[in-house]
Amino acid sequence: MMDLNIKSVFFMSQAAAKHFIAQGNGGKIINIASMLSFQGGIRVPSYTASKSGVMGVTRLLAKRVGEAQHQR
């Protein structure tokens, strides 16, 4: 669950971000999480944790890519 929902999102987003930065004209990366990442799901803890991780990775990459764009 964690590999599929977090690692795949991280590595694909990272690859796309590098491409967009090198291209110089930006782009959009859309990651899909779940309402459970905000609410919590007591019956599906691993799913809830992995989707919360997707939100964290998305926020981190948005901050880092934004900083990289401003440095150019």
C-alpha positions as CSV (number, residue, x, y, z in Angstrom):
1,M,0.0,0.0,0.0
2,M,2.7,2.5,1.0
3,D,4.9,1.7,-2.0
4,L,2.0,2.1,-4.4
5,N,0.5,5.2,-2.9
6,I,3.5,7.2,-1.7
7,K,6.7,6.0,-3.5
8,S,5.1,6.0,-6.9
9,V,3.7,9.5,-6.4
10,F,7.0,10.8,-5.1
11,F,9.2,9.4,-7.9
12,M,6.8,10.2,-10.8
13,S,6.3,13.8,-9.4
14,Q,10.0,14.2,-9.0
15,A,10.7,13.1,-12.5
16,A,8.0,15.4,-13.9
17,A,9.2,18.4,-11.8
18,K,12.8,17.9,-13.1
19,H,11.5,17.9,-16.6
20,F,9.4,21.0,-16.1
21,I,12.2,22.9,-14.4
22,A,14.7,22.0,-17.3
23,Q,12.1,23.0,-19.8
24,G,11.8,26.4,-18.2
25,N,8.1,27.0,-18.9
26,G,6.6,25.1,-15.9
27,G,3.8,22.6,-15.9
28,K,1.2,21.0,-13.6
29,I,1.5,17.9,-11.5
30,I,-1.9,16.6,-10.2
31,N,-1.7,14.0,-7.4
32,I,-4.9,12.4,-6.1
33,A,-5.3,11.7,-2.4
34,S,-8.6,11.0,-0.6
35,M,-10.9,12.6,1.9
36,L,-9.6,10.1,4.4
37,S,-6.3,12.0,4.3
38,F,-8.1,14.9,6.0
39,Q,-10.7,12.9,8.1
40,G,-8.9,9.7,9.0
41,G,-10.3,6.3,8.5
42,I,-10.4,4.0,11.5
43,R,-11.2,0.9,9.5
44,V,-8.5,1.4,6.8
45,P,-5.5,2.7,8.7
46,S,-2.8,1.8,6.1
47,Y,-4.9,3.4,3.3
48,T,-5.4,6.5,5.4
49,A,-1.8,6.8,6.2
50,S,-0.7,6.3,2.6
51,K,-3.1,9.0,1.3
52,S,-1.9,11.4,4.0
53,G,1.6,10.7,2.8
54,V,0.5,11.7,-0.7
55,M,-0.7,15.0,0.6
56,G,2.6,15.6,2.4
57,V,4.7,14.7,-0.7
58,T,2.5,17.0,-2.8
59,R,3.0,19.9,-0.5
60,L,6.7,19.3,-0.2
61,L,7.2,19.2,-3.9
62,A,5.1,22.3,-4.5
63,K,7.3,24.2,-2.1
64,R,10.6,22.9,-3.5
65,V,9.6,23.3,-7.1
66,G,8.2,26.8,-6.4
67,E,11.5,27.7,-4.7
68,A,13.5,26.4,-7.7
69,Q,11.4,28.4,-10.1
70,H,12.0,31.6,-8.2
71,Q,15.7,31.1,-8.2
72,R,15.9,31.2,-12.0
